[in-house]
Amino acid sequence: MNFTDVQFVSPIFKWIGVTGKISPERANAVINAYMLDYFDMHLKNQGGSLIKGPNSRFPEAKNVTSLL
């Protein structure tokens, strides 16, 4: 649920395990960076380094491949 705003509503969501282990502010920073990189890559034909694989700036982000 870190991808939603529920993490900013109340700290109880972290205590009951609804959100991840990182702080809401860090999760928000990671999500924003990856979304910006994705749109830069597809709309501006630049960037894309975060989307292509692991990045040392965001060790908590995991790149996965499709199960299909």
N, CA, C and O atoms as a Maestro MAE file, in Angstrom:
{
 s_m_m2io_version
 :::
 2.0.0
}

f_m_ct {
 s_m_title
 :::
 protein
 m_atom[272] {
  # First column is atom index #
  i_m_mmod_type
  r_m_x_coord
  r_m_y_coord
  r_m_z_coord
  i_m_residue_number
  s_m_chain_name
  s_m_pdb_residue_name
  s_m_pdb_atom_name
  i_m_atomic_number
  :::
  1 25 0.811 -1.208 0.000 1 A "MET " " N  " 7
  2 3 0.000 0.000 0.000 1 A "MET " " CA " 6
  3 2 0.850 1.266 0.000 1 A "MET " " C  " 6
  4 15 0.303 2.368 0.044 1 A "MET " " O  " 8
  5 25 2.172 1.132 -0.049 2 A "ASN " " N  " 7
  6 3 3.010 2.319 -0.092 2 A "ASN " " CA " 6
  7 2 2.799 3.124 -1.371 2 A "ASN " " C  " 6
  8 15 3.160 4.299 -1.432 2 A "ASN " " O  " 8
  9 25 2.224 2.504 -2.380 3 A "PHE " " N  " 7
  10 3 2.005 3.216 -3.638 3 A "PHE " " CA " 6
  11 2 0.801 4.149 -3.542 3 A "PHE " " C  " 6
  12 15 0.581 4.962 -4.440 3 A "PHE " " O  " 8
  13 25 0.028 4.046 -2.479 4 A "THR " " N  " 7
  14 3 -1.132 4.912 -2.269 4 A "THR " " CA " 6
  15 2 -0.815 5.949 -1.196 4 A "THR " " C  " 6
  16 15 0.281 5.959 -0.635 4 A "THR " " O  " 8
  17 25 -1.771 6.810 -0.919 5 A "ASP " " N  " 7
  18 3 -1.599 7.830 0.121 5 A "ASP " " CA " 6
  19 2 -1.980 7.329 1.508 5 A "ASP " " C  " 6
  20 15 -1.895 8.089 2.472 5 A "ASP " " O  " 8
  21 25 -2.396 6.076 1.635 6 A "VAL " " N  " 7
  22 3 -2.819 5.553 2.932 6 A "VAL " " CA " 6
  23 2 -1.704 5.641 3.961 6 A "VAL " " C  " 6
  24 15 -1.977 5.754 5.156 6 A "VAL " " O  " 8
  25 25 -0.477 5.593 3.527 7 A "GLN " " N  " 7
  26 3 0.657 5.657 4.451 7 A "GLN " " CA " 6
  27 2 0.753 7.005 5.159 7 A "GLN " " C  " 6
  28 15 1.377 7.102 6.216 7 A "GLN " " O  " 8
  29 25 0.145 8.045 4.594 8 A "PHE " " N  " 7
  30 3 0.175 9.365 5.210 8 A "PHE " " CA " 6
  31 2 -1.010 9.604 6.145 8 A "PHE " " C  " 6
  32 15 -1.020 10.586 6.888 8 A "PHE " " O  " 8
  33 25 -2.002 8.724 6.117 9 A "VAL " " N  " 7
  34 3 -3.213 8.911 6.913 9 A "VAL " " CA " 6
  35 2 -2.945 8.701 8.398 9 A "VAL " " C  " 6
  36 15 -3.302 9.543 9.223 9 A "VAL " " O  " 8
  37 25 -2.324 7.592 8.733 10 A "SER " " N  " 7
  38 3 -2.089 7.270 10.136 10 A "SER " " CA " 6
  39 2 -0.942 6.275 10.261 10 A "SER " " C  " 6
  40 15 -0.786 5.402 9.408 10 A "SER " " O  " 8
  41 25 -0.137 6.397 11.318 11 A "PRO " " N  " 7
  42 3 0.948 5.431 11.523 11 A "PRO " " CA " 6
  43 2 0.450 4.035 11.884 11 A "PRO " " C  " 6
  44 15 1.226 3.079 11.873 11 A "PRO " " O  " 8
  45 25 -0.812 3.911 12.199 12 A "ILE " " N  " 7
  46 3 -1.352 2.593 12.569 12 A "ILE " " CA " 6
  47 2 -1.266 1.608 11.410 12 A "ILE " " C  " 6
  48 15 -1.151 0.402 11.631 12 A "ILE " " O  " 8
  49 25 -1.321 2.104 10.190 13 A "PHE " " N  " 7
  50 3 -1.226 1.217 9.028 13 A "PHE " " CA " 6
  51 2 0.123 0.507 8.974 13 A "PHE " " C  " 6
  52 15 0.202 -0.648 8.554 13 A "PHE " " O  " 8
  53 25 1.182 1.192 9.396 14 A "LYS " " N  " 7
  54 3 2.502 0.557 9.456 14 A "LYS " " CA " 6
  55 2 2.529 -0.493 10.564 14 A "LYS " " C  " 6
  56 15 3.081 -1.577 10.376 14 A "LYS " " O  " 8
  57 25 1.943 -0.182 11.701 15 A "TRP " " N  " 7
  58 3 1.937 -1.099 12.841 15 A "TRP " " CA " 6
  59 2 1.199 -2.396 12.543 15 A "TRP " " C  " 6
  60 15 1.587 -3.460 13.026 15 A "TRP " " O  " 8
  61 25 0.123 -2.308 11.740 16 A "ILE " " N  " 7
  62 3 -0.649 -3.523 11.435 16 A "ILE " " CA " 6
  63 2 -0.188 -4.210 10.153 16 A "ILE " " C  " 6
  64 15 -0.761 -5.219 9.743 16 A "ILE " " O  " 8
  65 25 0.851 -3.657 9.521 17 A "GLY " " N  " 7
  66 3 1.446 -4.312 8.363 17 A "GLY " " CA " 6
  67 2 0.809 -4.011 7.023 17 A "GLY " " C  " 6
  68 15 1.040 -4.735 6.054 17 A "GLY " " O  " 8
  69 25 0.010 -2.954 6.948 18 A "VAL " " N  " 7
  70 3 -0.636 -2.602 5.679 18 A "VAL " " CA " 6
  71 2 0.355 -1.950 4.722 18 A "VAL " " C  " 6
  72 15 0.277 -2.144 3.509 18 A "VAL " " O  " 8
  73 25 1.289 -1.174 5.273 19 A "THR " " N  " 7
  74 3 2.298 -0.517 4.440 19 A "THR " " CA " 6
  75 2 3.652 -1.169 4.675 19 A "THR " " C  " 6
  76 15 3.804 -2.007 5.563 19 A "THR " " O  " 8
  77 25 4.619 -0.781 3.881 20 A "GLY " " N  " 7
  78 3 5.952 -1.360 3.981 20 A "GLY " " CA " 6
  79 2 6.749 -0.829 5.157 20 A "GLY " " C  " 6
  80 15 6.232 -0.090 5.995 20 A "GLY " " O  " 8
  81 25 8.005 -1.214 5.205 21 A "LYS " " N  " 7
  82 3 8.860 -0.878 6.342 21 A "LYS " " CA " 6
  83 2 9.533 0.482 6.227 21 A "LYS " " C  " 6
  84 15 10.018 1.007 7.228 21 A "LYS " " O  " 8
  85 25 9.576 1.067 5.029 22 A "ILE " " N  " 7
  86 3 10.236 2.364 4.884 22 A "ILE " " CA " 6
  87 2 9.256 3.477 5.236 22 A "ILE " " C  " 6
  88 15 8.042 3.274 5.231 22 A "ILE " " O  " 8
  89 25 9.796 4.649 5.539 23 A "SER " " N  " 7
  90 3 8.956 5.780 5.935 23 A "SER " " CA " 6
  91 2 8.098 6.247 4.754 23 A "SER " " C  " 6
  92 15 8.474 6.068 3.596 23 A "SER " " O  " 8
  93 25 6.954 6.841 5.056 24 A "PRO " " N  " 7
  94 3 6.099 7.348 3.969 24 A "PRO " " CA " 6
  95 2 6.818 8.358 3.081 24 A "PRO " " C  " 6
  96 15 6.616 8.379 1.867 24 A "PRO " " O  " 8
  97 25 7.658 9.193 3.690 25 A "GLU " " N  " 7
  98 3 8.379 10.200 2.905 25 A "GLU " " CA " 6
  99 2 9.371 9.549 1.943 25 A "GLU " " C  " 6
  100 15 9.515 9.990 0.803 25 A "GLU " " O  " 8
  101 25 10.052 8.504 2.401 26 A "ARG " " N  " 7
  102 3 11.016 7.800 1.531 26 A "ARG " " CA " 6
  103 2 10.271 7.067 0.427 26 A "ARG " " C  " 6
  104 15 10.687 7.104 -0.731 26 A "ARG " " O  " 8
  105 25 9.178 6.403 0.771 27 A "ALA " " N  " 7
  106 3 8.386 5.693 -0.236 27 A "ALA " " CA " 6
  107 2 7.891 6.665 -1.300 27 A "ALA " " C  " 6
  108 15 7.918 6.358 -2.491 27 A "ALA " " O  " 8
  109 25 7.446 7.823 -0.871 28 A "ASN " " N  " 7
  110 3 6.963 8.835 -1.799 28 A "ASN " " CA " 6
  111 2 8.083 9.314 -2.720 28 A "ASN " " C  " 6
  112 15 7.870 9.499 -3.918 28 A "ASN " " O  " 8
  113 25 9.278 9.515 -2.159 29 A "ALA " " N  " 7
  114 3 10.423 9.952 -2.965 29 A "ALA " " CA " 6
  115 2 10.805 8.902 -4.006 29 A "ALA " " C  " 6
  116 15 11.092 9.243 -5.153 29 A "ALA " " O  " 8
  117 25 10.810 7.637 -3.617 30 A "VAL " " N  " 7
  118 3 11.147 6.548 -4.539 30 A "VAL " " CA " 6
  119 2 10.111 6.456 -5.655 30 A "VAL " " C  " 6
  120 15 10.463 6.377 -6.832 30 A "VAL " " O  " 8
  121 25 8.848 6.466 -5.285 31 A "ILE " " N  " 7
  122 3 7.765 6.368 -6.279 31 A "ILE " " CA " 6
  123 2 7.829 7.533 -7.254 31 A "ILE " " C  " 6
  124 15 7.717 7.334 -8.464 31 A "ILE " " O  " 8
  125 25 8.008 8.748 -6.741 32 A "ASN " " N  " 7
  126 3 8.089 9.921 -7.618 32 A "ASN " " CA " 6
  127 2 9.264 9.832 -8.576 32 A "ASN " " C  " 6
  128 15 9.126 10.160 -9.755 32 A "ASN " " O  " 8
  129 25 10.414 9.396 -8.089 33 A "ALA " " N  " 7
  130 3 11.599 9.287 -8.949 33 A "ALA " " CA " 6
  131 2 11.377 8.273 -10.068 33 A "ALA " " C  " 6
  132 15 11.717 8.540 -11.220 33 A "ALA " " O  " 8
  133 25 10.812 7.118 -9.740 34 A "TYR " " N  " 7
  134 3 10.580 6.095 -10.753 34 A "TYR " " CA " 6
  135 2 9.501 6.513 -11.750 34 A "TYR " " C  " 6
  136 15 9.626 6.239 -12.944 34 A "TYR " " O  " 8
  137 25 8.461 7.163 -11.281 35 A "MET " " N  " 7
  138 3 7.418 7.623 -12.205 35 A "MET " " CA " 6
  139 2 7.946 8.694 -13.145 35 A "MET " " C  " 6
  140 15 7.653 8.671 -14.341 35 A "MET " " O  " 8
  141 25 8.725 9.633 -12.614 36 A "LEU " " N  " 7
  142 3 9.309 10.681 -13.453 36 A "LEU " " CA " 6
  143 2 10.247 10.074 -14.488 36 A "LEU " " C  " 6
  144 15 10.230 10.471 -15.653 36 A "LEU " " O  " 8
  145 25 11.067 9.113 -14.067 37 A "ASP " " N  " 7
  146 3 11.985 8.454 -14.986 37 A "ASP " " CA " 6
  147 2 11.222 7.709 -16.084 37 A "ASP " " C  " 6
  148 15 11.617 7.739 -17.250 37 A "ASP " " O  " 8
  149 25 10.143 7.049 -15.711 38 A "TYR " " N  " 7
  150 3 9.322 6.309 -16.684 38 A "TYR " " CA " 6
  151 2 8.733 7.265 -17.728 38 A "TYR " " C  " 6
  152 15 8.828 7.012 -18.930 38 A "TYR " " O  " 8
  153 25 8.130 8.355 -17.266 39 A "PHE " " N  " 7
  154 3 7.514 9.285 -18.214 39 A "PHE " " CA " 6
  155 2 8.558 10.045 -19.036 39 A "PHE " " C  " 6
  156 15 8.324 10.335 -20.209 39 A "PHE " " O  " 8
  157 25 9.702 10.369 -18.436 40 A "ASP " " N  " 7
  158 3 10.776 10.984 -19.221 40 A "ASP " " CA " 6
  159 2 11.219 10.050 -20.343 40 A "ASP " " C  " 6
  160 15 11.434 10.482 -21.475 40 A "ASP " " O  " 8
  161 25 11.352 8.770 -20.017 41 A "MET " " N  " 7
  162 3 11.799 7.795 -21.004 41 A "MET " " CA " 6
  163 2 10.790 7.653 -22.150 41 A "MET " " C  " 6
  164 15 11.177 7.611 -23.317 41 A "MET " " O  " 8
  165 25 9.514 7.579 -21.818 42 A "HIS " " N  " 7
  166 3 8.506 7.313 -22.853 42 A "HIS " " CA " 6
  167 2 7.960 8.565 -23.539 42 A "HIS " " C  " 6
  168 15 7.485 8.484 -24.672 42 A "HIS " " O  " 8
  169 25 8.018 9.706 -22.880 43 A "LEU " " N  " 7
  170 3 7.466 10.917 -23.489 43 A "LEU " " CA " 6
  171 2 8.531 11.866 -24.027 43 A "LEU " " C  " 6
  172 15 8.290 12.600 -24.985 43 A "LEU " " O  " 8
  173 25 9.705 11.849 -23.408 44 A "LYS " " N  " 7
  174 3 10.764 12.764 -23.832 44 A "LYS " " CA " 6
  175 2 11.947 12.059 -24.483 44 A "LYS " " C  " 6
  176 15 12.878 12.712 -24.956 44 A "LYS " " O  " 8
  177 25 11.914 10.727 -24.510 45 A "ASN " " N  " 7
  178 3 13.025 9.937 -25.048 45 A "ASN " " CA " 6
  179 2 14.350 10.261 -24.366 45 A "ASN " " C  " 6
  180 15 15.386 10.371 -25.021 45 A "ASN " " O  " 8
  181 25 14.305 10.411 -23.060 46 A "GLN " " N  " 7
  182 3 15.519 10.631 -22.270 46 A "GLN " " CA " 6
  183 2 15.354 9.953 -20.922 46 A "GLN " " C  " 6
  184 15 14.239 9.617 -20.524 46 A "GLN " " O  " 8
  185 25 16.446 9.755 -20.229 47 A "GLY " " N  " 7
  186 3 16.370 9.082 -18.931 47 A "GLY " " CA " 6
  187 2 16.141 7.592 -19.103 47 A "GLY " " C  " 6
  188 15 16.574 6.999 -20.091 47 A "GLY " " O  " 8
  189 25 15.467 6.997 -18.147 48 A "GLY " " N  " 7
  190 3 15.160 5.579 -18.208 48 A "GLY " " CA " 6
  191 2 16.119 4.702 -17.435 48 A "GLY " " C  " 6
  192 15 15.969 3.480 -17.435 48 A "GLY " " O  " 8
  193 25 17.106 5.297 -16.772 49 A "SER " " N  " 7
  194 3 18.084 4.471 -16.064 49 A "SER " " CA " 6
  195 2 17.479 3.736 -14.879 49 A "SER " " C  " 6
  196 15 17.900 2.620 -14.575 49 A "SER " " O  " 8
  197 25 16.507 4.329 -14.204 50 A "LEU " " N  " 7
  198 3 15.874 3.653 -13.073 50 A "LEU " " CA " 6
  199 2 15.028 2.475 -13.534 50 A "LEU " " C  " 6
  200 15 14.975 1.440 -12.869 50 A "LEU " " O  " 8
  201 25 14.385 2.632 -14.646 51 A "ILE " " N  " 7
  202 3 13.497 1.594 -15.167 51 A "ILE " " CA " 6
  203 2 14.291 0.389 -15.657 51 A "ILE " " C  " 6
  204 15 13.790 -0.735 -15.607 51 A "ILE " " O  " 8
  205 25 15.495 0.596 -16.121 52 A "LYS " " N  " 7
  206 3 16.279 -0.484 -16.728 52 A "LYS " " CA " 6
  207 2 16.853 -1.485 -15.739 52 A "LYS " " C  " 6
  208 15 17.159 -2.616 -16.117 52 A "LYS " " O  " 8
  209 25 17.004 -1.091 -14.481 53 A "GLY " " N  " 7
  210 3 17.582 -2.031 -13.525 53 A "GLY " " CA " 6
  211 2 17.865 -1.407 -12.179 53 A "GLY " " C  " 6
  212 15 17.524 -0.247 -11.950 53 A "GLY " " O  " 8
  213 25 18.484 -2.156 -11.286 54 A "PRO " " N  " 7
  214 3 18.763 -1.657 -9.941 54 A "PRO " " CA " 6
  215 2 19.572 -0.368 -9.949 54 A "PRO " " C  " 6
  216 15 20.391 -0.133 -10.838 54 A "PRO " " O  " 8
  217 25 19.326 0.463 -8.940 55 A "ASN " " N  " 7
  218 3 20.018 1.732 -8.824 55 A "ASN " " CA " 6
  219 2 20.451 1.921 -7.382 55 A "ASN " " C  " 6
  220 15 19.663 1.686 -6.467 55 A "ASN " " O  " 8
  221 25 21.675 2.338 -7.165 56 A "SER " " N  " 7
  222 3 22.206 2.474 -5.804 56 A "SER " " CA " 6
  223 2 21.522 3.575 -5.004 56 A "SER " " C  " 6
  224 15 21.575 3.566 -3.774 56 A "SER " " O  " 8
  225 25 20.880 4.522 -5.681 57 A "ARG " " N  " 7
  226 3 20.138 5.575 -4.961 57 A "ARG " " CA " 6
  227 2 18.891 5.039 -4.279 57 A "ARG " " C  " 6
  228 15 18.416 5.603 -3.294 57 A "ARG " " O  " 8
  229 25 18.364 3.940 -4.817 58 A "PHE " " N  " 7
  230 3 17.121 3.383 -4.300 58 A "PHE " " CA " 6
  231 2 17.265 1.882 -4.061 58 A "PHE " " C  " 6
  232 15 16.671 1.087 -4.789 58 A "PHE " " O  " 8
  233 25 18.041 1.480 -3.058 59 A "PRO " " N  " 7
  234 3 18.266 0.054 -2.823 59 A "PRO " " CA " 6
  235 2 17.009 -0.698 -2.399 59 A "PRO " " C  " 6
  236 15 16.949 -1.922 -2.523 59 A "PRO " " O  " 8
  237 25 16.007 0.019 -1.901 60 A "GLU " " N  " 7
  238 3 14.778 -0.639 -1.474 60 A "GLU " " CA " 6
  239 2 13.855 -1.002 -2.642 60 A "GLU " " C  " 6
  240 15 12.912 -1.776 -2.473 60 A "GLU " " O  " 8
  241 25 14.125 -0.450 -3.814 61 A "ALA " " N  " 7
  242 3 13.319 -0.758 -4.999 61 A "ALA " " CA " 6
  243 2 13.796 -2.051 -5.640 61 A "ALA " " C  " 6
  244 15 14.997 -2.254 -5.821 61 A "ALA " " O  " 8
  245 25 12.874 -2.909 -5.977 62 A "LYS " " N  " 7
  246 3 13.202 -4.197 -6.614 62 A "LYS " " CA " 6
  247 2 12.661 -4.203 -8.031 62 A "LYS " " C  " 6
  248 15 11.500 -3.862 -8.260 62 A "LYS " " O  " 8
  249 25 13.491 -4.588 -8.975 63 A "ASN " " N  " 7
  250 3 13.054 -4.743 -10.358 63 A "ASN " " CA " 6
  251 2 12.642 -6.187 -10.566 63 A "ASN " " C  " 6
  252 15 13.405 -7.109 -10.279 63 A "ASN " " O  " 8
  253 25 11.439 -6.378 -11.062 64 A "VAL " " N  " 7
  254 3 10.950 -7.727 -11.316 64 A "VAL " " CA " 6
  255 2 10.544 -7.843 -12.777 64 A "VAL " " C  " 6
  256 15 10.268 -6.844 -13.440 64 A "VAL " " O  " 8
  257 25 10.512 -9.071 -13.263 65 A "THR " " N  " 7
  258 3 10.056 -9.318 -14.621 65 A "THR " " CA " 6
  259 2 8.635 -9.839 -14.573 65 A "THR " " C  " 6
  260 15 8.172 -10.326 -13.542 65 A "THR " " O  " 8
  261 25 7.968 -9.733 -15.670 66 A "SER " " N  " 7
  262 3 6.594 -10.190 -15.772 66 A "SER " " CA " 6
  263 2 6.487 -11.693 -15.566 66 A "SER " " C  " 6
  264 15 7.376 -12.451 -15.954 66 A "SER " " O  " 8
  265 25 5.407 -12.106 -14.962 67 A "LEU " " N  " 7
  266 3 5.165 -13.533 -14.776 67 A "LEU " " CA " 6
  267 2 4.489 -14.155 -15.981 67 A "LEU " " C  " 6
  268 15 4.311 -15.372 -16.037 67 A "LEU " " O  " 8
  269 25 4.112 -13.328 -16.945 68 A "LEU " " N  " 7
  270 3 3.414 -13.846 -18.129 68 A "LEU " " CA " 6
  271 2 4.370 -14.289 -19.192 68 A "LEU " " C  " 6
  272 15 3.944 -14.750 -20.252 68 A "LEU " " O  " 8
  :::
 }
 m_bond[271] {
  # First column is bond index #
  i_m_from
  i_m_to
  i_m_order
  :::
  1 1 2 1
  2 2 3 1
  3 3 4 2
  4 3 5 1
  5 5 6 1
  6 6 7 1
  7 7 8 2
  8 7 9 1
  9 9 10 1
  10 10 11 1
  11 11 12 2
  12 11 13 1
  13 13 14 1
  14 14 15 1
  15 15 16 2
  16 15 17 1
  17 17 18 1
  18 18 19 1
  19 19 20 2
  20 19 21 1
  21 21 22 1
  22 22 23 1
  23 23 24 2
  24 23 25 1
  25 25 26 1
  26 26 27 1
  27 27 28 2
  28 27 29 1
  29 29 30 1
  30 30 31 1
  31 31 32 2
  32 31 33 1
  33 33 34 1
  34 34 35 1
  35 35 36 2
  36 35 37 1
  37 37 38 1
  38 38 39 1
  39 39 40 2
  40 39 41 1
  41 41 42 1
  42 42 43 1
  43 43 44 2
  44 43 45 1
  45 45 46 1
  46 46 47 1
  47 47 48 2
  48 47 49 1
  49 49 50 1
  50 50 51 1
  51 51 52 2
  52 51 53 1
  53 53 54 1
  54 54 55 1
  55 55 56 2
  56 55 57 1
  57 57 58 1
  58 58 59 1
  59 59 60 2
  60 59 61 1
  61 61 62 1
  62 62 63 1
  63 63 64 2
  64 63 65 1
  65 65 66 1
  66 66 67 1
  67 67 68 2
  68 67 69 1
  69 69 70 1
  70 70 71 1
  71 71 72 2
  72 71 73 1
  73 73 74 1
  74 74 75 1
  75 75 76 2
  76 75 77 1
  77 77 78 1
  78 78 79 1
  79 79 80 2
  80 79 81 1
  81 81 82 1
  82 82 83 1
  83 83 84 2
  84 83 85 1
  85 85 86 1
  86 86 87 1
  87 87 88 2
  88 87 89 1
  89 89 90 1
  90 90 91 1
  91 91 92 2
  92 91 93 1
  93 93 94 1
  94 94 95 1
  95 95 96 2
  96 95 97 1
  97 97 98 1
  98 98 99 1
  99 99 100 2
  100 99 101 1
  101 101 102 1
  102 102 103 1
  103 103 104 2
  104 103 105 1
  105 105 106 1
  106 106 107 1
  107 107 108 2
  108 107 109 1
  109 109 110 1
  110 110 111 1
  111 111 112 2
  112 111 113 1
  113 113 114 1
  114 114 115 1
  115 115 116 2
  116 115 117 1
  117 117 118 1
  118 118 119 1
  119 119 120 2
  120 119 121 1
  121 121 122 1
  122 122 123 1
  123 123 124 2
  124 123 125 1
  125 125 126 1
  126 126 127 1
  127 127 128 2
  128 127 129 1
  129 129 130 1
  130 130 131 1
  131 131 132 2
  132 131 133 1
  133 133 134 1
  134 134 135 1
  135 135 136 2
  136 135 137 1
  137 137 138 1
  138 138 139 1
  139 139 140 2
  140 139 141 1
  141 141 142 1
  142 142 143 1
  143 143 144 2
  144 143 145 1
  145 145 146 1
  146 146 147 1
  147 147 148 2
  148 147 149 1
  149 149 150 1
  150 150 151 1
  151 151 152 2
  152 151 153 1
  153 153 154 1
  154 154 155 1
  155 155 156 2
  156 155 157 1
  157 157 158 1
  158 158 159 1
  159 159 160 2
  160 159 161 1
  161 161 162 1
  162 162 163 1
  163 163 164 2
  164 163 165 1
  165 165 166 1
  166 166 167 1
  167 167 168 2
  168 167 169 1
  169 169 170 1
  170 170 171 1
  171 171 172 2
  172 171 173 1
  173 173 174 1
  174 174 175 1
  175 175 176 2
  176 175 177 1
  177 177 178 1
  178 178 179 1
  179 179 180 2
  180 179 181 1
  181 181 182 1
  182 182 183 1
  183 183 184 2
  184 183 185 1
  185 185 186 1
  186 186 187 1
  187 187 188 2
  188 187 189 1
  189 189 190 1
  190 190 191 1
  191 191 192 2
  192 191 193 1
  193 193 194 1
  194 194 195 1
  195 195 196 2
  196 195 197 1
  197 197 198 1
  198 198 199 1
  199 199 200 2
  200 199 201 1
  201 201 202 1
  202 202 203 1
  203 203 204 2
  204 203 205 1
  205 205 206 1
  206 206 207 1
  207 207 208 2
  208 207 209 1
  209 209 210 1
  210 210 211 1
  211 211 212 2
  212 211 213 1
  213 213 214 1
  214 214 215 1
  215 215 216 2
  216 215 217 1
  217 217 218 1
  218 218 219 1
  219 219 220 2
  220 219 221 1
  221 221 222 1
  222 222 223 1
  223 223 224 2
  224 223 225 1
  225 225 226 1
  226 226 227 1
  227 227 228 2
  228 227 229 1
  229 229 230 1
  230 230 231 1
  231 231 232 2
  232 231 233 1
  233 233 234 1
  234 234 235 1
  235 235 236 2
  236 235 237 1
  237 237 238 1
  238 238 239 1
  239 239 240 2
  240 239 241 1
  241 241 242 1
  242 242 243 1
  243 243 244 2
  244 243 245 1
  245 245 246 1
  246 246 247 1
  247 247 248 2
  248 247 249 1
  249 249 250 1
  250 250 251 1
  251 251 252 2
  252 251 253 1
  253 253 254 1
  254 254 255 1
  255 255 256 2
  256 255 257 1
  257 257 258 1
  258 258 259 1
  259 259 260 2
  260 259 261 1
  261 261 262 1
  262 262 263 1
  263 263 264 2
  264 263 265 1
  265 265 266 1
  266 266 267 1
  267 267 268 2
  268 267 269 1
  269 269 270 1
  270 270 271 1
  271 271 272 2
  :::
 }
}
